């Protein structure tokens, strides 16, 4: 599975990228703003982890909508989970930052199961929109 990271905090993005590699996922790239995210969408990742507030402002929800419109599963990973205004096609939930690696791992595993047609139990760390 290829995972896009939409995050403007370099250390957070780099940590996610390393964690993905350790878990056997491929990082499709990192975007810190809307323009970079549009490039990532074209690379057709399977999943996008999207923060709300990025270098170009609170554009994460719009970016999430763009990923979802392209058929890419979206999980918001943000310090402002209550700022998300549903519905957002393609988005399956949100995680509050900070969250630990185990939480991210559980959510990614859950998304993989969903994409494979194996509906498992929603992880506690994945809040509905």
C-alpha positions, 0 to 999 in steps of 0.5 A: 500500500502506498501512503501519501503524507500531507503534513507541514511539520517536517519532523512529524512528516519524516517520522511518519515516513520512517514509520511507514517504511518500518511497517512495510508501507510505501510512502508516496511522498510528502506534501506541505501545501495544496500545490504539492498535494495535487502532485501526490494525487496524480501519483495515485496513492492508496491512502492519504494521511492529511493534516488540516492546517498546512503551510498555505493555511487551513487547506487540509479539508479541501485537499482531503476532498480532492484525494477522496474525489480521486478515489483515494482513502483519506484519514485526517491526522490533525491537532484540530479534529473538531474543525472538520466539517463532513461530509468528505467523500473518501474520508473514513475518519480522523485521528487526533494528534499527537497519536502514537505509532501503534494507533497509526499502525492500527488505522492503516491496517484497518484501511487495508482490511477495508480495501480488501473487503474485510471489514474489521472493527474500527480502531479506537483511535479512528474517530468518525467524521 
